[in-house]
Amino acid sequence: MYIKAGDTVAVIAGRDQFVTDKKGNKTRKTGRVLRVYTKTDRVLVEGVNIIKKHQRPTQANDKGGIIEKEAPIHVSNVAIIDPKTGKPTRVGFHEVEGKKVRYAKKSGESLDK
């Protein structure tokens, strides 16, 4: 999998793909990857794919009620943001000093520090 926790990604497919501002301009939703689920090929992105969950009262949550939380999204529906251009890009791999390092295909910028 090309995406790691902490990467900034843009949603490139699905119902949560665009956000519209007050002027009516559409921009892609972006967020930081919180967690990667390798077995199911899904990622948890901050502020994307928000669901409403009905929570019953527990010791941790006395009131219960309806809470909003992020749900995992398939990894094929997100693309890493290029650090140089700020646009979605594909990921390639270089061999640097015997280590496999990810880089952005659009600008050639390294994604791993």
N, C-alpha and C positions, 0 to 999 in steps of 0.2 A: 504494500500500500504506500502511496506517495505522500499521503498527508499525515502529519504528526500533531499531537496536542500542542497548542500554543500558536499554530499557524493562523494567519488571517486568510479567510476564504470568501469567495463570492458565490451566491447561489445562481446556477446557470440553467436550471430546469425546475419545473414544478409550480405549484400555486403560490409559493412564497418567494418567487423569483424577483419581483419588482416592488418598490415602494414609491408612492406618488407624493410629491410635495404640494404645497398650497397653490403653486402656479400651474400644476398639472404635468410637471416634468417627471418622467420615470427614470429611476436609477436602480441599479442592482442592489439587493440586500447583501450586506457583508457582516462578518462577525468572526470572533476568535473561536478556534476549536477548543472545546473544553475536555472532550474525551473521545477516544477512538475505540470502536468495537470491531476488532479484526475478524472475529468469527462470522459476523453477519454483514460485514462490509458497510458499516454505518458510522457516522460521526455525529457528535452532539455539538451544535454551533450556538453560540451565545446570541439570543434574541431572534432566532430563526425557528420556524415550525412550532409556534406556541400553541399548546393545547390547554383545555380547561379540564381539571380533574376534580371530581366530587370527593372530598375528604371527610371522613367521619371524625368526630372528636376523639383525641387520644391524649395521653399524658404529655406528649411533646407539643401537640397543637390542641389547646383546650376548646377553642371555638369550632374548629372544623370548617365546613363550608366549601366554596368553590375556589380552588387555587389555580394559578396559571403557571405552567412550567414548559421548558423546552423538551421536545421529543427528538429522537435521533432521525437523521435524514441520510439517504443512501449516498455513498461516497461519489458515485457517478454524477450526482446532481450538483456538486460543488467543484470549484476550481481555485487554485491558490492565486492570491494577488501578487503580482510582480512588484518587488520592492522599489524598482526604479521608475516604472511607468504608472503603477497603481491600477492596472487592468488585469483581468483574469488571464492566466497563462497555463501552459502545460509544463510538466516537470521532466527534466532529463537528469542523467547521472554522469559525473566525472570521476576519475580516479585521481585523488590528490594525496600525495605522500602515503600511498598504500591504503587510504580510506576512501570509501564510497561517499561522495558528496552530491547533494541535490542542487540543481540550478534551474533558473527560469529560462524557458526556451525562447521567449520573446526578446529579452535583453541580455541573456547570458550571465545575469547576476546570480551569485551564490545564495541559496536559501538557508544553508546551515552555517552557523557561526563557529 
